[in-house]
């Protein structure tokens, strides 16, 4: 395009390859149309506490709100690291560092992500074991996960669990819990690698410290994918108390 005389700088046609411009000052055009030039800046790393009802995308004409609306004060152009569903809340990372984003989301690195799950009904130990060993989904069996019992809410008849994943499939937690018969009622990501959501109000964000970025990158090291034949450890501390079930959830009495 340059040698063909289609490029102009500050109103003058340039044909010399390697002509230097200042992206912040010079007016660069191709065929008379202005060209927007990205100005390289320092890497930015942000942790956001995403509310439900907000879409994880840079732009969506059909969405009322996107995560970009929550970080509009950030001068640099940033984007989400992975995604959380519109109806899922919690810890979302955003950056302008492509290598950082790839290291945290690529399946080969297996960076742990912790979710607080409110699931319908009482989730017994045998179901927790099934989750730790992998759940069969249409796109293949999930990798071994970790499951910890937190509480049982008698008012809503829901089990509250902490589930740690080492992969990032689309709507994975929800699909896993559907497959084992305990659909998700509420879902929030409360930790990502070494980062925890504590102290960050819903809808607010903060920049990561250099040591936090280094801690995440230290976790994002290539690790071999667990063999499907290998038996993962069963949850040794998954011993929830016997819940008080609602009448519709209680087993029928045999005569």
N, C-alpha and C positions, 0 to 999 in steps of 0.2 A: 504493500500500500504506500510505503514511503517513496520508493523508487518510481512509482506510478504517479507521484505528485498529488496523492489524495489526502495527505496529512499537512495540517498547518499549525504553527505555533505563534500565538499572539498575532494572528492575522496574516502571517507570512508562510508561504508554502516551503516545506523543507524536503530535500531529496537525499540528504546525506545520512546514511545509516550511522547510528550511534550518537545522533544529536541528543544532548542532555537537556532535560527540562526540570523545573521545580514544580512538583505537583501542587504545592500550596499557593503558587503565584501565577504560573503560566497557564494561558488558555490554549488547550490542545483540542483540535477538532479533526474529524475524519469525514470527508465529503460535506464539510460545513456543519456537521453535528458535533456538539461538545462531547468530550470523553471524560467520564468520571474516573479519576485515578485514586486508587487506594494508597493512603500514606502509611508506610510501615510505622508501627508504634510499638511500645513496650507490651509484653504479654500481660493480659488481665485475667484473673481467676476469681470467680464470684460464687458464693454459696447462697442460694435462695430458698426460702421456705415457701414453696408453692401452695396456694390454696386450691381447693376443688373448684371446678367450673372455669379454670384457666387452661388454655390450650398451649401445649409445648411445641411451638413452632415460631419461626421468625416472622411469618406473615400468613394469614388465613382470612380471606374475604368473608368466610361464613362464620367466623368466630367472633363473639362479642368482646372477648379479652384474650390476649396472648401474654406469654411471659415477658415479651418485649415491653409491654405496657408497664410492668412492674420495675423494670430497670432502665427507664427512659432517661434517668439522670446520668447514666454512664456514657461518657463521650465516645469511647471506642466502640467499634462494631463487634458485637459478641453474639454467640449463638449457644443453644443448649447442648450439653454433653449427654447424648442419649435423650431419653424422654420419659415423662410420666404421663399416664392417661389423664384425660380431662377430669375424671371422677376420682383420681388419686392425688393425695396431697403429699407434702414433705420435701425432703432434701433434693434439690436440683442444682447441679453444677453448670456454670456458663463460662465461656472463655473465648478468646480469639486465637488460641494456640492449637493449631490442628494436630500436631504430634501428641500433645497432652490429651486431647479429646480421643484420639485413636487408641492411645495406650490404655485409657480407662474403659473403653467400650468394646474393643476387639475381643472376641471369644477366647483367644489364646492366652490372655492374661489372667482371667478368672479373678478379677477384683471383687471382694465380697460386698454385698449390698444387703442391709438389714431392713426388714419391713415389719411394722406392727399391724397385725391382721385381726380384724373382728369377724369371725366366721359363724355362720348359723349352726346352732345345735352344739352338743357336747362332742368335742373331738377326742376320741379315746387314744390310748397308747398305740394300738395297732395301726391306726390311720397315720399317726405321727411317724411310725416306722416306715410306712409306705412312702411318705413324702421324702424321708431321708434316703431311701433306696432308689428313688426316681419314680416319676409318674408317667405313664404312657399317654402321650398326646398325639394328635394327628400329624404333627411335624416331628415326631420322634420322642423317645424317652428323655425326660429331663435329667440333668446331672444331679448327683447327690446334694441334698440341701441339709441345713441344720434347723431343728425345730425346738423351741422352748415354750413350755406352758407358762402363761402369765397370770390368767385369772379366768373365772367363769362368771358372766353377768347374768344373775338369775332374773333380773327385770326384763331383759331382752332375749334371754335364752341363747346367748352367744358366747363362744369361746374366744378368748383373747390370747393370741400366739405371737411369738417373735420368730420369723422365718428368715434365714440367711441364704441368699442365692449367690452362685458363682458364675452365672450366665445371665443374659439379658434378652430373653425372647419377648415378643409382643404379648402384653397382658398375661404374663406367665403365672404370677401368683393367682390371679383370678381363675385362669383356666385349670391350674392344678387343683385348687380347692373345689371347683365345679366337678372335676373328674373323681374326687374322693367323696363327693356327696355333701360337702359343707360350703355352700356358696359364700363369697365375701360380702359382708355388709358395709365395712369401712376398711380403707387401706391407706397406709401412710409409710413413706420411706423415712426412717429415723436415723440411718447411718449409711455412709458411703466410704468404704475402706476405713481409714483412721479418723474420718470426720464424723461428728455427732451433731444432731440438730439442736441440742439443748441450748437455751438462751437466745434463740432467734425466733421472733414473733412471726406469726403467719402473715405472708405478704411482704415481708421485709427481707433484706439481703445485706451481705457484707463481703468485703474482699478477703481472700485467703492470705494468711501469713506465709512467708517463704518456707518456713519449716513445715507447714501443712501441705504445701505443694510438693515439697521433697518427700514427705511421708507417703503421699499418694503414689508418686512415681516409684518409690521403693517397693511398694506392693505390686505395681504393674510390671512384673517380670514374667517372661514366658514360662509357662508351666505345662507339663504334659496333660492331655485330657485323660481323666480317670477312665480306666477300662470298664466296660459295661459288666464284665464278669466279676470285677472286684466288689466285695460286699462292704459297703460303708458302715461305720460304727453306728449302732442304734442309739437313740437318745437315752442316756443312762439316767437323767434326772427328770424325765417326763413322767411324773407321778401326780397328776392332778387329783384333787379331792373329788369324791363322788358328788355330782351336781344335783340340785333340786330341779327336776324337770317339770315343764308344764304338762298338763294332762294330755295334750295332743302329741307330745313327744315321748310320753311314757310307754313302755312296752305293754302289750295286752297281757292280762292275767290268764293263765291256763287253768281250766277247771279240773 
